[in-house]
Structure formats: structure tokens, C-alpha cells
Amino acid sequence: QNEKVEAITWSTEREKAFHTLKAALLSAPALGLPDYSKPFTLYCDENKGTAKGVLVQALGPYERPVAYFSSTLDPVTKGTPFCIRTIAAAAEIVEKNRRIVLGHLLTHERLLLMENRSKNY
């Protein structure tokens, strides 16, 4: 938690790279349209108070992203143990994906992939 964070010098080159990456993530074939005849899989993660998730569907032997989600957890939740933050992050990401899933099947066996790298728990 007391890791030293170095400041990034933002340059024109980095700005261009950021916009290129952003455009690639938001364009086809990076994102697919939802196919409501197939189940959805939602992957969630929490790190340093940020909830992140990706909603995917099977496309042949691969999984194709349908949507990306992220949000900042509230200050109270940020102060809780890792396991609680992870559950709060998952709840937030599940709530955000409801607009796309529209009540269709979300696979239960792989609803969440959580990786706890902490040695404390």
C-alpha cells in the first residue's frame, strides 16, 4: 500500500497512443453485438478501489467481448477488506451489465473470476 508511484509525463505520443487504443476497444471487431440466443459470461475484477468487468459471449472457440465496464467504488467500500471490496465490485458490475443482458442467461459456473493475490487471507 505504500508503493511509490512515479508520475507519468504525458506527451503528444502518449496522447495519440491513448486515443488509438480507445478507438480500437470501441470499434468492431473489438466489440461484438449481443446475441440473445447465446448465454453471456461476465468477468469481474477489483483493484485499488476500481471495479472492472467484461461481458463476453462465445464466438467459435473464443470469447468475444460485448461490453466493458468500470467504476470507482465509494470511499466506505474502498476501506473494507479485499473480500468485501471484491463482492461490492462484482455487484456493481453485475448491475451495470443488466442494460445489455436484459434478463437473458448469464452462465452461473463462471459468473465471476476472482484472484486473490494477497498473502493476508
C-alpha positions in Angstrom: 0.0 0.0 0.0 3.0 2.3 0.4 4.2 1.7 -3.1 6.0 4.7 -4.6 4.1 5.8 -7.7 6.1 7.6 -10.3 4.4 10.5 -12.2 3.9 9.9 -15.9 5.0 12.7 -18.2 2.1 13.0 -20.7 3.3 13.6 -24.2 1.8 14.0 -27.7 2.9 10.5 -28.5 1.2 9.1 -25.4 -2.0 11.0 -26.1 -2.0 9.6 -29.7 -1.4 6.1 -28.3 -4.3 6.5 -25.8 -6.7 7.6 -28.5 -5.6 4.8 -30.8 -6.2 2.2 -28.1 -9.5 3.8 -27.1 -10.8 3.7 -30.7 -9.7 0.0 -31.1 -11.5 -1.0 -27.9 -14.7 0.7 -29.0 -14.8 -0.5 -32.6 -15.6 -3.7 -34.4 -14.2 -6.3 -34.3 -13.1 -5.5 -30.7 -16.7 -5.4 -29.5 -19.5 -7.7 -30.8 -23.2 -7.1 -30.8 -25.1 -9.2 -28.2 -26.6 -12.4 -29.5 -29.5 -13.2 -27.2 -29.7 -16.8 -28.4 -26.3 -17.4 -26.6 -25.5 -17.2 -22.8 -23.4 -14.4 -21.5 -20.3 -14.7 -19.4 -19.2 -11.8 -17.1 -15.7 -11.5 -15.8 -15.1 -9.1 -12.8 -12.1 -7.8 -11.0 -11.4 -5.2 -8.3 -8.0 -3.5 -7.8 -7.3 -0.4 -5.7 -10.9 0.6 -5.4 -11.8 0.2 -9.1 -14.3 -2.3 -10.3 -13.7 -3.6 -13.8 -15.6 -6.1 -15.9 -16.0 -7.5 -19.3 -19.2 -9.2 -20.7 -18.4 -11.8 -23.3 -20.1 -14.4 -25.5 -18.8 -17.5 -27.3 -17.7 -16.9 -30.8 -16.5 -20.3 -32.1 -13.7 -21.5 -29.8 -13.1 -17.9 -28.5 -15.0 -15.4 -26.3 -15.9 -12.1 -27.9 -16.3 -9.0 -25.7 -19.7 -7.5 -25.9 -19.1 -4.7 -23.3 -16.5 -3.3 -20.9 -17.4 -1.8 -17.6 -15.5 0.1 -14.9 -16.4 2.3 -11.9 -14.8 3.6 -8.8 -16.0 2.1 -5.5 -17.3 4.5 -2.9 -14.9 5.7 -0.1 -16.6 3.5 2.5 -16.3 0.3 0.4 -12.7 1.2 -0.5 -11.8 0.9 3.2 -13.1 -2.6 3.6 -11.1 -5.9 3.3 -10.3 -7.3 -0.1 -13.0 -10.0 0.0 -15.8 -7.3 0.7 -14.4 -5.0 -2.0 -14.4 -7.8 -4.5 -18.1 -8.7 -3.7 -19.0 -5.0 -3.9 -17.2 -4.6 -7.3 -18.9 -7.7 -8.6 -22.3 -6.4 -7.5 -21.7 -3.1 -9.2 -20.5 -4.7 -12.5 -23.5 -7.1 -12.5 -25.8 -4.1 -12.1 -24.2 -2.2 -14.9 -24.5 -5.2 -17.3 -28.3 -5.5 -16.8 -28.9 -3.0 -19.6 -27.2 -5.2 -22.1 -28.2 -8.7 -20.8 -31.9 -7.8 -20.5 -32.6 -10.8 -18.2 -31.1 -13.3 -20.6 -29.0 -16.2 -19.3 -25.7 -15.4 -17.6 -23.6 -18.5 -17.0 -23.5 -19.3 -13.3 -20.4 -21.5 -13.2 -18.2 -18.7 -14.5 -20.1 -15.6 -13.3 -17.0 -14.3 -11.6 -13.3 -15.0 -11.8 -11.6 -13.6 -8.7 -7.9 -13.8 -8.0 -6.7 -13.0 -4.5 -3.0 -12.3 -4.6 -3.0 -11.1 -1.0 -0.9 -13.2 1.4 -3.1 -11.9 4.4 -6.2 -14.0 3.7 
